[in-house]
Amino acid sequence: MSGKSKDSLTQNAFAASRSTQGARPCALWGLFDRKERWSLSWRGRLILISALLLVGALVFRGVYPFLATNHRIDTDVLVVEGWIHEYAIRAAADEFRSGAYRRVFTTGGPVVGIGGYIDDFQTSASVGADLLRKAGVPDESLQMVPSRMMDWDRTYSAAIALRTWFREHNLTVRGVNVLTEDVHARRTCLLFQKAFGHNVAVGVIAVPNPDYDANHWWSYSEGVKDVVSEAFAYIYARLFFIPPHRDP
């Protein structure tokens, strides 16, 4: 056999080999084919699972103190969200007595279950003011500021109503401390700051819920409900909430 023939046979065999290697197994009339891919080994899976567990543990440990932030500022104005429970109302009265506050404002819209705004006295601002009065806060220091809005951005609407009240009464305020319940604190601070802008400093006071241990909130159904719902609500408020151009 000549050298030219041998070279031709070799080239043909090589081409056939490449053609065979490049062909992909198909199934169901070519609708599916099989491809070579990389996947995690047992060691890679172990490292990934360990990393996910570590991140999960850090989130579980850190999400409550992140949401239930405490940051008091030097001010003589205390704002109390009127919807809070009585244990937080008692804490608000103690805060007023122990601090150098001159005024206490309660905020909030229509109470849940009445179908919307009826009058100022059927708002959480009015309910909160009555409870603070019973807890010993003097009437001359107390002012309710109701919001007429009942929608999903109620905290922002309450803050706007308070801002409007300050303007209508020519009250210059440089800072406020807002008292609320534990994991609601960070979102409250964020929305009040959005409402008041950068000219008014906003501090926040988070009152812990006595019905569950904050260090083991995941062991209680109420703790899970509070933390998970507030975590999603804060993410929405931080990333997606656009303040409406209206005053309630």
TORKOL-4160 file (C-alpha; in steps of 0.2 Angstrom, whole numbers, padded with zeros to 4 digits, m for minus):
248
<pt num="1" X="0000" Y="0000" Z="0000"/>
<pt num="2" X="0007" Y="0017" Z="m0005"/>
<pt num="3" X="0011" Y="0031" Z="0008"/>
<pt num="4" X="m0002" Y="0042" Z="0000"/>
<pt num="5" X="m0016" Y="0028" Z="0003"/>
<pt num="6" X="m0010" Y="0026" Z="0021"/>
<pt num="7" X="m0011" Y="0044" Z="0024"/>
<pt num="8" X="m0029" Y="0045" Z="0017"/>
<pt num="9" X="m0035" Y="0030" Z="0027"/>
<pt num="10" X="m0028" Y="0038" Z="0043"/>
<pt num="11" X="m0037" Y="0055" Z="0039"/>
<pt num="12" X="m0053" Y="0046" Z="0036"/>
<pt num="13" X="m0052" Y="0036" Z="0052"/>
<pt num="14" X="m0048" Y="0052" Z="0062"/>
<pt num="15" X="m0062" Y="0061" Z="0054"/>
<pt num="16" X="m0074" Y="0046" Z="0058"/>
<pt num="17" X="m0068" Y="0046" Z="0076"/>
<pt num="18" X="m0071" Y="0064" Z="0078"/>
<pt num="19" X="m0088" Y="0062" Z="0071"/>
<pt num="20" X="m0092" Y="0048" Z="0082"/>
<pt num="21" X="m0086" Y="0057" Z="0098"/>
<pt num="22" X="m0096" Y="0073" Z="0093"/>
<pt num="23" X="m0112" Y="0065" Z="0091"/>
<pt num="24" X="m0124" Y="0066" Z="0106"/>
<pt num="25" X="m0136" Y="0053" Z="0111"/>
<pt num="26" X="m0154" Y="0058" Z="0107"/>
<pt num="27" X="m0171" Y="0052" Z="0113"/>
<pt num="28" X="m0189" Y="0055" Z="0108"/>
<pt num="29" X="m0185" Y="0060" Z="0090"/>
<pt num="30" X="m0171" Y="0072" Z="0095"/>
<pt num="31" X="m0182" Y="0082" Z="0108"/>
<pt num="32" X="m0169" Y="0077" Z="0121"/>
<pt num="33" X="m0150" Y="0075" Z="0120"/>
<pt num="34" X="m0137" Y="0071" Z="0133"/>
<pt num="35" X="m0123" Y="0082" Z="0138"/>
<pt num="36" X="m0108" Y="0081" Z="0148"/>
<pt num="37" X="m0108" Y="0092" Z="0163"/>
<pt num="38" X="m0099" Y="0096" Z="0180"/>
<pt num="39" X="m0107" Y="0093" Z="0196"/>
<pt num="40" X="m0103" Y="0094" Z="0215"/>
<pt num="41" X="m0093" Y="0080" Z="0222"/>
<pt num="42" X="m0098" Y="0073" Z="0239"/>
<pt num="43" X="m0084" Y="0085" Z="0246"/>
<pt num="44" X="m0091" Y="0100" Z="0237"/>
<pt num="45" X="m0109" Y="0096" Z="0243"/>
<pt num="46" X="m0103" Y="0094" Z="0261"/>
<pt num="47" X="m0094" Y="0111" Z="0260"/>
<pt num="48" X="m0110" Y="0119" Z="0252"/>
<pt num="49" X="m0122" Y="0112" Z="0265"/>
<pt num="50" X="m0110" Y="0118" Z="0279"/>
<pt num="51" X="m0109" Y="0135" Z="0272"/>
<pt num="52" X="m0128" Y="0136" Z="0271"/>
<pt num="53" X="m0130" Y="0130" Z="0288"/>
<pt num="54" X="m0118" Y="0143" Z="0295"/>
<pt num="55" X="m0127" Y="0157" Z="0285"/>
<pt num="56" X="m0144" Y="0151" Z="0292"/>
<pt num="57" X="m0137" Y="0151" Z="0310"/>
<pt num="58" X="m0131" Y="0168" Z="0308"/>
<pt num="59" X="m0147" Y="0174" Z="0301"/>
<pt num="60" X="m0157" Y="0166" Z="0314"/>
<pt num="61" X="m0146" Y="0174" Z="0328"/>
<pt num="62" X="m0145" Y="0191" Z="0320"/>
<pt num="63" X="m0162" Y="0195" Z="0312"/>
<pt num="64" X="m0171" Y="0199" Z="0328"/>
<pt num="65" X="m0158" Y="0212" Z="0335"/>
<pt num="66" X="m0157" Y="0219" Z="0318"/>
<pt num="67" X="m0176" Y="0222" Z="0317"/>
<pt num="68" X="m0178" Y="0227" Z="0335"/>
<pt num="69" X="m0165" Y="0240" Z="0335"/>
<pt num="70" X="m0164" Y="0253" Z="0349"/>
<pt num="71" X="m0157" Y="0271" Z="0345"/>
<pt num="72" X="m0162" Y="0285" Z="0357"/>
<pt num="73" X="m0158" Y="0302" Z="0352"/>
<pt num="74" X="m0157" Y="0318" Z="0363"/>
<pt num="75" X="m0175" Y="0326" Z="0361"/>
<pt num="76" X="m0189" Y="0331" Z="0372"/>
<pt num="77" X="m0202" Y="0324" Z="0360"/>
<pt num="78" X="m0209" Y="0306" Z="0362"/>
<pt num="79" X="m0219" Y="0298" Z="0349"/>
<pt num="80" X="m0229" Y="0282" Z="0353"/>
<pt num="81" X="m0237" Y="0271" Z="0340"/>
<pt num="82" X="m0255" Y="0270" Z="0346"/>
<pt num="83" X="m0258" Y="0252" Z="0341"/>
<pt num="84" X="m0245" Y="0244" Z="0353"/>
<pt num="85" X="m0251" Y="0232" Z="0366"/>
<pt num="86" X="m0253" Y="0237" Z="0385"/>
<pt num="87" X="m0235" Y="0231" Z="0390"/>
<pt num="88" X="m0228" Y="0243" Z="0377"/>
<pt num="89" X="m0239" Y="0257" Z="0384"/>
<pt num="90" X="m0233" Y="0254" Z="0401"/>
<pt num="91" X="m0215" Y="0255" Z="0394"/>
<pt num="92" X="m0219" Y="0271" Z="0385"/>
<pt num="93" X="m0226" Y="0279" Z="0402"/>
<pt num="94" X="m0210" Y="0273" Z="0410"/>
<pt num="95" X="m0199" Y="0281" Z="0396"/>
<pt num="96" X="m0209" Y="0297" Z="0398"/>
<pt num="97" X="m0206" Y="0298" Z="0417"/>
<pt num="98" X="m0187" Y="0293" Z="0415"/>
<pt num="99" X="m0183" Y="0305" Z="0401"/>
<pt num="100" X="m0183" Y="0323" Z="0398"/>
<pt num="101" X="m0198" Y="0323" Z="0388"/>
<pt num="102" X="m0210" Y="0338" Z="0387"/>
<pt num="103" X="m0223" Y="0331" Z="0374"/>
<pt num="104" X="m0230" Y="0314" Z="0370"/>
<pt num="105" X="m0238" Y="0311" Z="0353"/>
<pt num="106" X="m0248" Y="0296" Z="0349"/>
<pt num="107" X="m0251" Y="0291" Z="0331"/>
<pt num="108" X="m0261" Y="0279" Z="0321"/>
<pt num="109" X="m0276" Y="0277" Z="0310"/>
<pt num="110" X="m0293" Y="0269" Z="0311"/>
<pt num="111" X="m0294" Y="0254" Z="0323"/>
<pt num="112" X="m0295" Y="0237" Z="0315"/>
<pt num="113" X="m0312" Y="0230" Z="0312"/>
<pt num="114" X="m0323" Y="0246" Z="0309"/>
<pt num="115" X="m0321" Y="0246" Z="0291"/>
<pt num="116" X="m0312" Y="0263" Z="0289"/>
<pt num="117" X="m0311" Y="0280" Z="0296"/>
<pt num="118" X="m0327" Y="0286" Z="0306"/>
<pt num="119" X="m0320" Y="0299" Z="0318"/>
<pt num="120" X="m0304" Y="0304" Z="0327"/>
<pt num="121" X="m0309" Y="0295" Z="0343"/>
<pt num="122" X="m0310" Y="0278" Z="0334"/>
<pt num="123" X="m0292" Y="0278" Z="0329"/>
<pt num="124" X="m0277" Y="0269" Z="0337"/>
<pt num="125" X="m0270" Y="0286" Z="0341"/>
<pt num="126" X="m0285" Y="0290" Z="0352"/>
<pt num="127" X="m0284" Y="0273" Z="0360"/>
<pt num="128" X="m0265" Y="0274" Z="0364"/>
<pt num="129" X="m0268" Y="0292" Z="0371"/>
<pt num="130" X="m0282" Y="0285" Z="0383"/>
<pt num="131" X="m0270" Y="0271" Z="0389"/>
<pt num="132" X="m0256" Y="0282" Z="0392"/>
<pt num="133" X="m0267" Y="0294" Z="0402"/>
<pt num="134" X="m0272" Y="0279" Z="0413"/>
<pt num="135" X="m0254" Y="0274" Z="0414"/>
<pt num="136" X="m0250" Y="0291" Z="0422"/>
<pt num="137" X="m0244" Y="0302" Z="0408"/>
<pt num="138" X="m0251" Y="0320" Z="0412"/>
<pt num="139" X="m0265" Y="0326" Z="0400"/>
<pt num="140" X="m0256" Y="0342" Z="0397"/>
<pt num="141" X="m0241" Y="0333" Z="0390"/>
<pt num="142" X="m0251" Y="0322" Z="0379"/>
<pt num="143" X="m0258" Y="0324" Z="0361"/>
<pt num="144" X="m0266" Y="0312" Z="0350"/>
<pt num="145" X="m0263" Y="0314" Z="0331"/>
<pt num="146" X="m0274" Y="0302" Z="0321"/>
<pt num="147" X="m0272" Y="0297" Z="0303"/>
<pt num="148" X="m0287" Y="0295" Z="0292"/>
<pt num="149" X="m0279" Y="0282" Z="0281"/>
<pt num="150" X="m0281" Y="0263" Z="0283"/>
<pt num="151" X="m0270" Y="0255" Z="0270"/>
<pt num="152" X="m0255" Y="0244" Z="0270"/>
<pt num="153" X="m0242" Y="0259" Z="0273"/>
<pt num="154" X="m0251" Y="0264" Z="0289"/>
<pt num="155" X="m0235" Y="0268" Z="0298"/>
<pt num="156" X="m0230" Y="0280" Z="0284"/>
<pt num="157" X="m0247" Y="0288" Z="0284"/>
<pt num="158" X="m0246" Y="0290" Z="0303"/>
<pt num="159" X="m0229" Y="0299" Z="0301"/>
<pt num="160" X="m0236" Y="0310" Z="0288"/>
<pt num="161" X="m0251" Y="0315" Z="0299"/>
<pt num="162" X="m0239" Y="0319" Z="0313"/>
<pt num="163" X="m0228" Y="0330" Z="0301"/>
<pt num="164" X="m0243" Y="0339" Z="0295"/>
<pt num="165" X="m0249" Y="0342" Z="0313"/>
<pt num="166" X="m0232" Y="0350" Z="0317"/>
<pt num="167" X="m0233" Y="0361" Z="0302"/>
<pt num="168" X="m0251" Y="0367" Z="0305"/>
<pt num="169" X="m0247" Y="0371" Z="0323"/>
<pt num="170" X="m0230" Y="0380" Z="0319"/>
<pt num="171" X="m0220" Y="0368" Z="0330"/>
<pt num="172" X="m0202" Y="0366" Z="0325"/>
<pt num="173" X="m0195" Y="0349" Z="0329"/>
<pt num="174" X="m0177" Y="0344" Z="0327"/>
<pt num="175" X="m0179" Y="0326" Z="0333"/>
<pt num="176" X="m0191" Y="0313" Z="0339"/>
<pt num="177" X="m0190" Y="0297" Z="0348"/>
<pt num="178" X="m0203" Y="0284" Z="0342"/>
<pt num="179" X="m0208" Y="0270" Z="0353"/>
<pt num="180" X="m0215" Y="0254" Z="0346"/>
<pt num="181" X="m0214" Y="0235" Z="0348"/>
<pt num="182" X="m0198" Y="0225" Z="0346"/>
<pt num="183" X="m0196" Y="0219" Z="0328"/>
<pt num="184" X="m0207" Y="0233" Z="0321"/>
<pt num="185" X="m0194" Y="0246" Z="0326"/>
<pt num="186" X="m0182" Y="0246" Z="0311"/>
<pt num="187" X="m0196" Y="0248" Z="0299"/>
<pt num="188" X="m0204" Y="0262" Z="0309"/>
<pt num="189" X="m0188" Y="0271" Z="0310"/>
<pt num="190" X="m0186" Y="0270" Z="0291"/>
<pt num="191" X="m0203" Y="0276" Z="0287"/>
<pt num="192" X="m0204" Y="0290" Z="0299"/>
<pt num="193" X="m0187" Y="0296" Z="0292"/>
<pt num="194" X="m0194" Y="0295" Z="0275"/>
<pt num="195" X="m0209" Y="0305" Z="0280"/>
<pt num="196" X="m0199" Y="0319" Z="0290"/>
<pt num="197" X="m0184" Y="0320" Z="0278"/>
<pt num="198" X="m0166" Y="0323" Z="0284"/>
<pt num="199" X="m0170" Y="0339" Z="0293"/>
<pt num="200" X="m0178" Y="0329" Z="0308"/>
<pt num="201" X="m0168" Y="0316" Z="0317"/>
<pt num="202" X="m0178" Y="0300" Z="0321"/>
<pt num="203" X="m0173" Y="0289" Z="0336"/>
<pt num="204" X="m0182" Y="0273" Z="0340"/>
<pt num="205" X="m0186" Y="0263" Z="0355"/>
<pt num="206" X="m0190" Y="0244" Z="0353"/>
<pt num="207" X="m0200" Y="0237" Z="0368"/>
<pt num="208" X="m0197" Y="0218" Z="0369"/>
<pt num="209" X="m0212" Y="0206" Z="0368"/>
<pt num="210" X="m0214" Y="0197" Z="0385"/>
<pt num="211" X="m0223" Y="0182" Z="0378"/>
<pt num="212" X="m0207" Y="0175" Z="0370"/>
<pt num="213" X="m0188" Y="0175" Z="0373"/>
<pt num="214" X="m0180" Y="0186" Z="0360"/>
<pt num="215" X="m0164" Y="0175" Z="0360"/>
<pt num="216" X="m0174" Y="0160" Z="0355"/>
<pt num="217" X="m0188" Y="0168" Z="0345"/>
<pt num="218" X="m0189" Y="0153" Z="0333"/>
<pt num="219" X="m0195" Y="0142" Z="0347"/>
<pt num="220" X="m0211" Y="0151" Z="0348"/>
<pt num="221" X="m0225" Y="0152" Z="0335"/>
<pt num="222" X="m0228" Y="0171" Z="0339"/>
<pt num="223" X="m0210" Y="0174" Z="0338"/>
<pt num="224" X="m0209" Y="0166" Z="0320"/>
<pt num="225" X="m0224" Y="0175" Z="0314"/>
<pt num="226" X="m0218" Y="0192" Z="0320"/>
<pt num="227" X="m0200" Y="0190" Z="0314"/>
<pt num="228" X="m0204" Y="0183" Z="0297"/>
<pt num="229" X="m0218" Y="0195" Z="0293"/>
<pt num="230" X="m0208" Y="0210" Z="0299"/>
<pt num="231" X="m0192" Y="0205" Z="0289"/>
<pt num="232" X="m0202" Y="0204" Z="0273"/>
<pt num="233" X="m0211" Y="0220" Z="0277"/>
<pt num="234" X="m0194" Y="0229" Z="0280"/>
<pt num="235" X="m0187" Y="0222" Z="0264"/>
<pt num="236" X="m0202" Y="0229" Z="0255"/>
<pt num="237" X="m0201" Y="0246" Z="0264"/>
<pt num="238" X="m0182" Y="0247" Z="0260"/>
<pt num="239" X="m0182" Y="0242" Z="0242"/>
<pt num="240" X="m0199" Y="0244" Z="0234"/>
<pt num="241" X="m0209" Y="0257" Z="0244"/>
<pt num="242" X="m0212" Y="0273" Z="0235"/>
<pt num="243" X="m0219" Y="0287" Z="0246"/>
<pt num="244" X="m0236" Y="0293" Z="0239"/>
<pt num="245" X="m0237" Y="0312" Z="0236"/>
<pt num="246" X="m0252" Y="0315" Z="0248"/>
<pt num="247" X="m0255" Y="0320" Z="0266"/>
<pt num="248" X="m0268" Y="0309" Z="0275"/>
